Amino acid sequence: AGNVSQPGSVTSADLLPPAQPTDLALADGVTFTGRGEPGATVQVRDAAGNLIGTGVVGADGLFSLTLSPAQANGEALDVRLVDADGNASAPLQFDAPDITPPEAVTNITVGADGLALSGRGEPGATVEVRDANGTVIGTGVVGANGTFLIDLNPAAQPGEQLSLVQTD
């Protein structure tokens, strides 16, 4: 008969995942920023897989979201983008910066001859020993077991006040 129907339309499914996010930053442990596909949802998970932050990439390709709880001690985070069709980018690992200062050193003992000092601290941190005048008289690194032993030069004098600071 040769009769022609009205045109029909169909939209093919979007099966392509968004690219991984870029320019990630976490300056304060709470505000997480970066770039990604406009309109995509940003998902941030902790090492245990818990969702700790979510947001949407703006039309300008930028996002900013809040992490809860704060991540400020070198934690490994999993970041991905999910588009409107449910396609997820490959996960991207982001290590939170360590902005948490170490605790003060503990269990400090000065050797009887004043030539060495030992104690406990954060593994990998550097411990600096200063005399009463503020002069550095010893430096060392806390071992993996949390202990340190530092040679002092010159030797600490009996009754001398020393100050110790550790930096991670």
Buried (B, 14 or more C-beta within 10 A) or exposed (E): EEEEEEEEEEEEEEEEBBBBBEEBEBEEBBBBBBBBBBBBBBBBBBEEEEEBBBBBBEEEBEBEBEBEEBBBEEBEBBBBBBBEEEBBBEEBEBEBBEBBEBEEBEEBEBBEEBBBBBBBBBBEBBBBBBBEEEEEBBEBBBEEEBEBBBBBEEBBEEEEEBEBBBEB
